[in-house]
Amino acid sequence: MKRVFRIISLAVSLALTGYLFVHVSYMHRGYTRLMGFHGLKDNTIDVAFVGTSVTFSSFMPMEAWNEYGMAAYDYCTNTQLENALRYSVREVMKTQSPKLLLIDVAPFLVQHSPEVVADEDDPDLLIKYNIDSMPYSLNRAKLIGEINREKEGDLYSYLYYTFDICRYHSNRPSVGQWNNSCNDVNRGYGYLSRNGASVVNTDHFFKDDGTEEPLEGKHAVYLEQLLSDMDRLNCEVVFYCAPAYFMENRKDECFRKNYIKRVVEERGYVFWDLSAEVETVGLDYEYDFWSYNHFDSLGAEKVTRYLAKRIVDTYEIPDRRDDPRYENWHNDYQDWIGMKGDYNEQDRK
């Protein structure tokens, strides 16, 4: 009997230690853009964006909230991997039941992969962007496993990515992050300042002539896997390309976009090619961009205004402004006004 008691005590101790390790590590997490998502009440997001910095710099959910009562969130991270997109969708669907899911195809255009070095001083930073937002879960473990196989890693490298918190952390714990969550007034929007990456030379714009470049190898596999996952969802799905011009030296991205558009539509999905609507959106490269396909706050306001209207005109998205479950959205909007004002002031300089 004593032996049984000891085994039970050991099991309880190990479980408690594991639980404390996980949650204390959340408290010490440094950069993680999406903790705010995990702080949301379940089933309170009607419009979810999944994608890259192209999206989180272009759509301001709190502006859509103020205008239409739209409950939206940008579940996006820097340099989202092609094969990570479907894991991000799964993460969204764990706690939310969006009526509309919008998927940014930028990862397939740029062809992000773990072999890309995001930072010479930290070659694994690209991978961190994709996994650090996720709580410890089977979904996260599967994504890390897929990344590790692609990099031909061993058990050590798998654990290295699994416990990345040991390498990326803050020395000052934040109690509010106990459950890998916090309140994000921006709702996933990430501010980028005007011409922060480079001043775009309009002489180098490439005019889309409809040419296609098929996805090959693993890139084609990732798209098929994503489409297959979308087939099983019970919500509207829109694939889209951001309202930005393509550059002459990166015209292959435009060719891949045209191919993806055809494939997606042949599978019965909607594809919004906003790259063909830059002038309609009213974007100005002198004032509205951070780089050729990222936006400052002035550009993001224009994109948000255009895209939010298109969404509510096309899909039945409820106005949540009178719903008592969204009282905190009203409070957060007041804080958002001040933040956006600071962003705008910076970009008008």
TORKOL-4160 file (C-alpha; in steps of 0.2 Angstrom, whole numbers, padded with zeros to 4 digits, m for minus):
349
<pt num="1" X="0000" Y="0000" Z="0000"/>
<pt num="2" X="0014" Y="0012" Z="0004"/>
<pt num="3" X="0022" Y="0008" Z="m0013"/>
<pt num="4" X="0006" Y="0013" Z="m0022"/>
<pt num="5" X="0005" Y="0029" Z="m0011"/>
<pt num="6" X="0023" Y="0033" Z="m0016"/>
<pt num="7" X="0019" Y="0031" Z="m0034"/>
<pt num="8" X="0004" Y="0041" Z="m0033"/>
<pt num="9" X="0013" Y="0055" Z="m0024"/>
<pt num="10" X="0027" Y="0055" Z="m0037"/>
<pt num="11" X="0015" Y="0056" Z="m0051"/>
<pt num="12" X="0006" Y="0071" Z="m0043"/>
<pt num="13" X="0023" Y="0079" Z="m0039"/>
<pt num="14" X="0028" Y="0077" Z="m0057"/>
<pt num="15" X="0012" Y="0084" Z="m0064"/>
<pt num="16" X="0012" Y="0099" Z="m0052"/>
<pt num="17" X="0031" Y="0102" Z="m0057"/>
<pt num="18" X="0026" Y="0101" Z="m0075"/>
<pt num="19" X="0011" Y="0113" Z="m0073"/>
<pt num="20" X="0022" Y="0126" Z="m0064"/>
<pt num="21" X="0036" Y="0125" Z="m0076"/>
<pt num="22" X="0024" Y="0128" Z="m0091"/>
<pt num="23" X="0015" Y="0143" Z="m0083"/>
<pt num="24" X="0030" Y="0151" Z="m0075"/>
<pt num="25" X="0039" Y="0150" Z="m0092"/>
<pt num="26" X="0024" Y="0159" Z="m0099"/>
<pt num="27" X="0027" Y="0173" Z="m0086"/>
<pt num="28" X="0044" Y="0175" Z="m0092"/>
<pt num="29" X="0041" Y="0175" Z="m0111"/>
<pt num="30" X="0048" Y="0190" Z="m0120"/>
<pt num="31" X="0043" Y="0193" Z="m0138"/>
<pt num="32" X="0026" Y="0184" Z="m0142"/>
<pt num="33" X="0014" Y="0194" Z="m0153"/>
<pt num="34" X="m0001" Y="0183" Z="m0150"/>
<pt num="35" X="m0003" Y="0182" Z="m0131"/>
<pt num="36" X="m0018" Y="0194" Z="m0133"/>
<pt num="37" X="m0027" Y="0181" Z="m0144"/>
<pt num="38" X="m0026" Y="0168" Z="m0129"/>
<pt num="39" X="m0033" Y="0181" Z="m0118"/>
<pt num="40" X="m0049" Y="0182" Z="m0128"/>
<pt num="41" X="m0065" Y="0175" Z="m0121"/>
<pt num="42" X="m0070" Y="0159" Z="m0131"/>
<pt num="43" X="m0081" Y="0161" Z="m0146"/>
<pt num="44" X="m0080" Y="0180" Z="m0147"/>
<pt num="45" X="m0071" Y="0182" Z="m0164"/>
<pt num="46" X="m0081" Y="0183" Z="m0180"/>
<pt num="47" X="m0067" Y="0187" Z="m0192"/>
<pt num="48" X="m0050" Y="0180" Z="m0190"/>
<pt num="49" X="m0035" Y="0184" Z="m0201"/>
<pt num="50" X="m0021" Y="0171" Z="m0202"/>
<pt num="51" X="m0004" Y="0176" Z="m0210"/>
<pt num="52" X="0011" Y="0187" Z="m0209"/>
<pt num="53" X="0017" Y="0204" Z="m0205"/>
<pt num="54" X="0009" Y="0210" Z="m0221"/>
<pt num="55" X="m0007" Y="0207" Z="m0213"/>
<pt num="56" X="m0004" Y="0213" Z="m0195"/>
<pt num="57" X="0003" Y="0229" Z="m0202"/>
<pt num="58" X="m0012" Y="0232" Z="m0214"/>
<pt num="59" X="m0028" Y="0228" Z="m0204"/>
<pt num="60" X="m0033" Y="0237" Z="m0188"/>
<pt num="61" X="m0047" Y="0227" Z="m0180"/>
<pt num="62" X="m0051" Y="0241" Z="m0168"/>
<pt num="63" X="m0055" Y="0252" Z="m0182"/>
<pt num="64" X="m0067" Y="0239" Z="m0189"/>
<pt num="65" X="m0075" Y="0237" Z="m0172"/>
<pt num="66" X="m0078" Y="0256" Z="m0171"/>
<pt num="67" X="m0085" Y="0257" Z="m0189"/>
<pt num="68" X="m0095" Y="0241" Z="m0190"/>
<pt num="69" X="m0095" Y="0232" Z="m0172"/>
<pt num="70" X="m0084" Y="0219" Z="m0181"/>
<pt num="71" X="m0075" Y="0207" Z="m0169"/>
<pt num="72" X="m0059" Y="0203" Z="m0178"/>
<pt num="73" X="m0042" Y="0198" Z="m0174"/>
<pt num="74" X="m0025" Y="0197" Z="m0183"/>
<pt num="75" X="m0018" Y="0180" Z="m0179"/>
<pt num="76" X="m0002" Y="0184" Z="m0188"/>
<pt num="77" X="0017" Y="0183" Z="m0185"/>
<pt num="78" X="0033" Y="0189" Z="m0193"/>
<pt num="79" X="0038" Y="0177" Z="m0208"/>
<pt num="80" X="0024" Y="0165" Z="m0206"/>
<pt num="81" X="0030" Y="0148" Z="m0213"/>
<pt num="82" X="0020" Y="0140" Z="m0227"/>
<pt num="83" X="0017" Y="0124" Z="m0217"/>
<pt num="84" X="0014" Y="0134" Z="m0201"/>
<pt num="85" X="m0002" Y="0142" Z="m0208"/>
<pt num="86" X="m0013" Y="0127" Z="m0205"/>
<pt num="87" X="m0007" Y="0125" Z="m0188"/>
<pt num="88" X="m0011" Y="0143" Z="m0184"/>
<pt num="89" X="m0028" Y="0140" Z="m0191"/>
<pt num="90" X="m0030" Y="0125" Z="m0179"/>
<pt num="91" X="m0025" Y="0136" Z="m0165"/>
<pt num="92" X="m0038" Y="0149" Z="m0169"/>
<pt num="93" X="m0051" Y="0135" Z="m0170"/>
<pt num="94" X="m0047" Y="0128" Z="m0153"/>
<pt num="95" X="m0056" Y="0143" Z="m0144"/>
<pt num="96" X="m0065" Y="0153" Z="m0158"/>
<pt num="97" X="m0078" Y="0149" Z="m0170"/>
<pt num="98" X="m0076" Y="0163" Z="m0183"/>
<pt num="99" X="m0089" Y="0166" Z="m0197"/>
<pt num="100" X="m0075" Y="0171" Z="m0209"/>
<pt num="101" X="m0057" Y="0166" Z="m0210"/>
<pt num="102" X="m0045" Y="0176" Z="m0221"/>
<pt num="103" X="m0029" Y="0168" Z="m0226"/>
<pt num="104" X="m0014" Y="0179" Z="m0232"/>
<pt num="105" X="m0005" Y="0170" Z="m0246"/>
<pt num="106" X="0011" Y="0179" Z="m0243"/>
<pt num="107" X="0021" Y="0164" Z="m0236"/>
<pt num="108" X="0018" Y="0155" Z="m0253"/>
<pt num="109" X="0023" Y="0170" Z="m0263"/>
<pt num="110" X="0040" Y="0173" Z="m0253"/>
<pt num="111" X="0041" Y="0154" Z="m0250"/>
<pt num="112" X="0046" Y="0156" Z="m0232"/>
<pt num="113" X="0054" Y="0140" Z="m0225"/>
<pt num="114" X="0065" Y="0135" Z="m0210"/>
<pt num="115" X="0080" Y="0136" Z="m0221"/>
<pt num="116" X="0078" Y="0155" Z="m0222"/>
<pt num="117" X="0089" Y="0165" Z="m0210"/>
<pt num="118" X="0079" Y="0179" Z="m0202"/>
<pt num="119" X="0094" Y="0186" Z="m0192"/>
<pt num="120" X="0112" Y="0182" Z="m0194"/>
<pt num="121" X="0115" Y="0183" Z="m0175"/>
<pt num="122" X="0100" Y="0171" Z="m0172"/>
<pt num="123" X="0096" Y="0160" Z="m0187"/>
<pt num="124" X="0082" Y="0151" Z="m0177"/>
<pt num="125" X="0072" Y="0168" Z="m0175"/>
<pt num="126" X="0061" Y="0163" Z="m0189"/>
<pt num="127" X="0056" Y="0147" Z="m0181"/>
<pt num="128" X="0053" Y="0156" Z="m0164"/>
<pt num="129" X="0041" Y="0168" Z="m0173"/>
<pt num="130" X="0030" Y="0154" Z="m0178"/>
<pt num="131" X="0030" Y="0143" Z="m0162"/>
<pt num="132" X="0032" Y="0156" Z="m0147"/>
<pt num="133" X="0014" Y="0162" Z="m0149"/>
<pt num="134" X="0007" Y="0145" Z="m0146"/>
<pt num="135" X="0004" Y="0137" Z="m0129"/>
<pt num="136" X="0012" Y="0121" Z="m0125"/>
<pt num="137" X="0000" Y="0109" Z="m0134"/>
<pt num="138" X="m0001" Y="0094" Z="m0146"/>
<pt num="139" X="m0004" Y="0107" Z="m0160"/>
<pt num="140" X="0013" Y="0116" Z="m0156"/>
<pt num="141" X="0022" Y="0099" Z="m0154"/>
<pt num="142" X="0016" Y="0093" Z="m0171"/>
<pt num="143" X="0022" Y="0110" Z="m0179"/>
<pt num="144" X="0039" Y="0109" Z="m0171"/>
<pt num="145" X="0040" Y="0091" Z="m0176"/>
<pt num="146" X="0037" Y="0096" Z="m0194"/>
<pt num="147" X="0049" Y="0110" Z="m0194"/>
<pt num="148" X="0062" Y="0098" Z="m0186"/>
<pt num="149" X="0060" Y="0085" Z="m0199"/>
<pt num="150" X="0062" Y="0098" Z="m0213"/>
<pt num="151" X="0078" Y="0104" Z="m0205"/>
<pt num="152" X="0083" Y="0086" Z="m0203"/>
<pt num="153" X="0085" Y="0088" Z="m0185"/>
<pt num="154" X="0087" Y="0075" Z="m0171"/>
<pt num="155" X="0079" Y="0073" Z="m0154"/>
<pt num="156" X="0091" Y="0086" Z="m0147"/>
<pt num="157" X="0085" Y="0099" Z="m0159"/>
<pt num="158" X="0067" Y="0095" Z="m0157"/>
<pt num="159" X="0069" Y="0098" Z="m0138"/>
<pt num="160" X="0079" Y="0114" Z="m0142"/>
<pt num="161" X="0064" Y="0121" Z="m0151"/>
<pt num="162" X="0051" Y="0114" Z="m0139"/>
<pt num="163" X="0059" Y="0123" Z="m0124"/>
<pt num="164" X="0064" Y="0138" Z="m0134"/>
<pt num="165" X="0058" Y="0148" Z="m0118"/>
<pt num="166" X="0074" Y="0144" Z="m0110"/>
<pt num="167" X="0083" Y="0154" Z="m0124"/>
<pt num="168" X="0070" Y="0168" Z="m0126"/>
<pt num="169" X="0064" Y="0175" Z="m0110"/>
<pt num="170" X="0062" Y="0191" Z="m0099"/>
<pt num="171" X="0071" Y="0192" Z="m0082"/>
<pt num="172" X="0055" Y="0201" Z="m0076"/>
<pt num="173" X="0040" Y="0189" Z="m0074"/>
<pt num="174" X="0023" Y="0196" Z="m0079"/>
<pt num="175" X="0009" Y="0188" Z="m0068"/>
<pt num="176" X="m0003" Y="0193" Z="m0082"/>
<pt num="177" X="0005" Y="0180" Z="m0093"/>
<pt num="178" X="0002" Y="0165" Z="m0082"/>
<pt num="179" X="m0010" Y="0157" Z="m0095"/>
<pt num="180" X="0001" Y="0163" Z="m0110"/>
<pt num="181" X="m0012" Y="0177" Z="m0111"/>
<pt num="182" X="m0013" Y="0195" Z="m0109"/>
<pt num="183" X="m0025" Y="0209" Z="m0115"/>
<pt num="184" X="m0020" Y="0216" Z="m0132"/>
<pt num="185" X="m0028" Y="0233" Z="m0136"/>
<pt num="186" X="m0022" Y="0231" Z="m0154"/>
<pt num="187" X="m0031" Y="0214" Z="m0157"/>
<pt num="188" X="m0015" Y="0208" Z="m0166"/>
<pt num="189" X="m0012" Y="0224" Z="m0176"/>
<pt num="190" X="0007" Y="0228" Z="m0177"/>
<pt num="191" X="0013" Y="0246" Z="m0180"/>
<pt num="192" X="0026" Y="0249" Z="m0193"/>
<pt num="193" X="0032" Y="0267" Z="m0196"/>
<pt num="194" X="0033" Y="0275" Z="m0213"/>
<pt num="195" X="0047" Y="0270" Z="m0224"/>
<pt num="196" X="0054" Y="0260" Z="m0210"/>
<pt num="197" X="0062" Y="0247" Z="m0221"/>
<pt num="198" X="0065" Y="0257" Z="m0237"/>
<pt num="199" X="0058" Y="0270" Z="m0248"/>
<pt num="200" X="0050" Y="0262" Z="m0262"/>
<pt num="201" X="0055" Y="0267" Z="m0280"/>
<pt num="202" X="0040" Y="0267" Z="m0290"/>
<pt num="203" X="0050" Y="0265" Z="m0306"/>
<pt num="204" X="0053" Y="0247" Z="m0301"/>
<pt num="205" X="0035" Y="0242" Z="m0300"/>
<pt num="206" X="0030" Y="0226" Z="m0310"/>
<pt num="207" X="0014" Y="0226" Z="m0320"/>
<pt num="208" X="0004" Y="0210" Z="m0318"/>
<pt num="209" X="0002" Y="0202" Z="m0335"/>
<pt num="210" X="m0007" Y="0186" Z="m0329"/>
<pt num="211" X="0009" Y="0175" Z="m0330"/>
<pt num="212" X="0008" Y="0160" Z="m0318"/>
<pt num="213" X="0022" Y="0151" Z="m0310"/>
<pt num="214" X="0017" Y="0134" Z="m0302"/>
<pt num="215" X="0021" Y="0129" Z="m0285"/>
<pt num="216" X="0033" Y="0114" Z="m0285"/>
<pt num="217" X="0039" Y="0101" Z="m0272"/>
<pt num="218" X="0035" Y="0105" Z="m0254"/>
<pt num="219" X="0027" Y="0121" Z="m0258"/>
<pt num="220" X="0014" Y="0113" Z="m0268"/>
<pt num="221" X="0012" Y="0100" Z="m0254"/>
<pt num="222" X="0009" Y="0113" Z="m0241"/>
<pt num="223" X="m0004" Y="0122" Z="m0251"/>
<pt num="224" X="m0014" Y="0106" Z="m0254"/>
<pt num="225" X="m0012" Y="0102" Z="m0235"/>
<pt num="226" X="m0019" Y="0119" Z="m0231"/>
<pt num="227" X="m0034" Y="0117" Z="m0244"/>
<pt num="228" X="m0038" Y="0100" Z="m0237"/>
<pt num="229" X="m0039" Y="0107" Z="m0219"/>
<pt num="230" X="m0050" Y="0121" Z="m0225"/>
<pt num="231" X="m0062" Y="0108" Z="m0233"/>
<pt num="232" X="m0066" Y="0102" Z="m0215"/>
<pt num="233" X="m0070" Y="0119" Z="m0208"/>
<pt num="234" X="m0087" Y="0125" Z="m0204"/>
<pt num="235" X="m0085" Y="0144" Z="m0209"/>
<pt num="236" X="m0082" Y="0155" Z="m0224"/>
<pt num="237" X="m0064" Y="0155" Z="m0230"/>
<pt num="238" X="m0056" Y="0169" Z="m0241"/>
<pt num="239" X="m0038" Y="0168" Z="m0248"/>
<pt num="240" X="m0031" Y="0185" Z="m0251"/>
<pt num="241" X="m0016" Y="0195" Z="m0258"/>
<pt num="242" X="m0013" Y="0211" Z="m0249"/>
<pt num="243" X="m0015" Y="0228" Z="m0259"/>
<pt num="244" X="0003" Y="0231" Z="m0264"/>
<pt num="245" X="0012" Y="0232" Z="m0280"/>
<pt num="246" X="0025" Y="0219" Z="m0285"/>
<pt num="247" X="0042" Y="0224" Z="m0289"/>
<pt num="248" X="0052" Y="0220" Z="m0305"/>
<pt num="249" X="0065" Y="0210" Z="m0296"/>
<pt num="250" X="0052" Y="0200" Z="m0287"/>
<pt num="251" X="0040" Y="0197" Z="m0301"/>
<pt num="252" X="0040" Y="0178" Z="m0298"/>
<pt num="253" X="0030" Y="0182" Z="m0282"/>
<pt num="254" X="0017" Y="0189" Z="m0294"/>
<pt num="255" X="0017" Y="0174" Z="m0305"/>
<pt num="256" X="0015" Y="0162" Z="m0290"/>
<pt num="257" X="0000" Y="0173" Z="m0284"/>
<pt num="258" X="m0008" Y="0171" Z="m0301"/>
<pt num="259" X="m0006" Y="0152" Z="m0300"/>
<pt num="260" X="m0012" Y="0151" Z="m0282"/>
<pt num="261" X="m0028" Y="0161" Z="m0286"/>
<pt num="262" X="m0032" Y="0149" Z="m0300"/>
<pt num="263" X="m0029" Y="0134" Z="m0289"/>
<pt num="264" X="m0039" Y="0141" Z="m0275"/>
<pt num="265" X="m0054" Y="0146" Z="m0286"/>
<pt num="266" X="m0054" Y="0129" Z="m0294"/>
<pt num="267" X="m0056" Y="0121" Z="m0277"/>
<pt num="268" X="m0071" Y="0132" Z="m0274"/>
<pt num="269" X="m0064" Y="0145" Z="m0263"/>
<pt num="270" X="m0064" Y="0164" Z="m0264"/>
<pt num="271" X="m0048" Y="0173" Z="m0269"/>
<pt num="272" X="m0047" Y="0192" Z="m0266"/>
<pt num="273" X="m0033" Y="0199" Z="m0276"/>
<pt num="274" X="m0031" Y="0216" Z="m0268"/>
<pt num="275" X="m0014" Y="0219" Z="m0277"/>
<pt num="276" X="m0025" Y="0224" Z="m0292"/>
<pt num="277" X="m0035" Y="0236" Z="m0281"/>
<pt num="278" X="m0021" Y="0248" Z="m0274"/>
<pt num="279" X="m0027" Y="0263" Z="m0283"/>
<pt num="280" X="m0045" Y="0259" Z="m0278"/>
<pt num="281" X="m0040" Y="0258" Z="m0259"/>
<pt num="282" X="m0031" Y="0275" Z="m0262"/>
<pt num="283" X="m0014" Y="0270" Z="m0256"/>
<pt num="284" X="0000" Y="0283" Z="m0258"/>
<pt num="285" X="0018" Y="0276" Z="m0258"/>
<pt num="286" X="0025" Y="0292" Z="m0251"/>
<pt num="287" X="0015" Y="0291" Z="m0235"/>
<pt num="288" X="0007" Y="0274" Z="m0233"/>
<pt num="289" X="0020" Y="0261" Z="m0233"/>
<pt num="290" X="0034" Y="0254" Z="m0222"/>
<pt num="291" X="0041" Y="0244" Z="m0237"/>
<pt num="292" X="0034" Y="0238" Z="m0254"/>
<pt num="293" X="0021" Y="0226" Z="m0246"/>
<pt num="294" X="0020" Y="0232" Z="m0228"/>
<pt num="295" X="0010" Y="0247" Z="m0222"/>
<pt num="296" X="0012" Y="0261" Z="m0209"/>
<pt num="297" X="m0003" Y="0267" Z="m0199"/>
<pt num="298" X="m0009" Y="0279" Z="m0212"/>
<pt num="299" X="m0009" Y="0265" Z="m0225"/>
<pt num="300" X="m0017" Y="0253" Z="m0213"/>
<pt num="301" X="m0031" Y="0264" Z="m0210"/>
<pt num="302" X="m0035" Y="0265" Z="m0228"/>
<pt num="303" X="m0034" Y="0246" Z="m0230"/>
<pt num="304" X="m0044" Y="0243" Z="m0215"/>
<pt num="305" X="m0058" Y="0254" Z="m0221"/>
<pt num="306" X="m0058" Y="0246" Z="m0238"/>
<pt num="307" X="m0057" Y="0228" Z="m0232"/>
<pt num="308" X="m0069" Y="0230" Z="m0218"/>
<pt num="309" X="m0083" Y="0237" Z="m0229"/>
<pt num="310" X="m0080" Y="0223" Z="m0242"/>
<pt num="311" X="m0081" Y="0210" Z="m0228"/>
<pt num="312" X="m0098" Y="0217" Z="m0221"/>
<pt num="313" X="m0105" Y="0219" Z="m0239"/>
<pt num="314" X="m0101" Y="0201" Z="m0244"/>
<pt num="315" X="m0103" Y="0191" Z="m0228"/>
<pt num="316" X="m0116" Y="0192" Z="m0213"/>
<pt num="317" X="m0105" Y="0198" Z="m0199"/>
<pt num="318" X="m0114" Y="0203" Z="m0184"/>
<pt num="319" X="m0112" Y="0220" Z="m0176"/>
<pt num="320" X="m0107" Y="0216" Z="m0158"/>
<pt num="321" X="m0107" Y="0234" Z="m0151"/>
<pt num="322" X="m0123" Y="0231" Z="m0140"/>
<pt num="323" X="m0118" Y="0214" Z="m0135"/>
<pt num="324" X="m0113" Y="0214" Z="m0116"/>
<pt num="325" X="m0100" Y="0201" Z="m0119"/>
<pt num="326" X="m0090" Y="0214" Z="m0128"/>
<pt num="327" X="m0090" Y="0228" Z="m0115"/>
<pt num="328" X="m0071" Y="0227" Z="m0114"/>
<pt num="329" X="m0069" Y="0230" Z="m0132"/>
<pt num="330" X="m0077" Y="0247" Z="m0129"/>
<pt num="331" X="m0065" Y="0251" Z="m0115"/>
<pt num="332" X="m0050" Y="0245" Z="m0126"/>
<pt num="333" X="m0056" Y="0256" Z="m0140"/>
<pt num="334" X="m0053" Y="0271" Z="m0129"/>
<pt num="335" X="m0035" Y="0266" Z="m0126"/>
<pt num="336" X="m0033" Y="0262" Z="m0145"/>
<pt num="337" X="m0038" Y="0280" Z="m0150"/>
<pt num="338" X="m0023" Y="0287" Z="m0141"/>
<pt num="339" X="m0011" Y="0273" Z="m0148"/>
<pt num="340" X="m0017" Y="0276" Z="m0166"/>
<pt num="341" X="m0015" Y="0295" Z="m0163"/>
<pt num="342" X="0003" Y="0292" Z="m0159"/>
<pt num="343" X="0006" Y="0281" Z="m0174"/>
<pt num="344" X="m0002" Y="0293" Z="m0186"/>
<pt num="345" X="0008" Y="0308" Z="m0179"/>
<pt num="346" X="0024" Y="0298" Z="m0181"/>
<pt num="347" X="0019" Y="0294" Z="m0199"/>
<pt num="348" X="0015" Y="0311" Z="m0204"/>
<pt num="349" X="0032" Y="0318" Z="m0200"/>
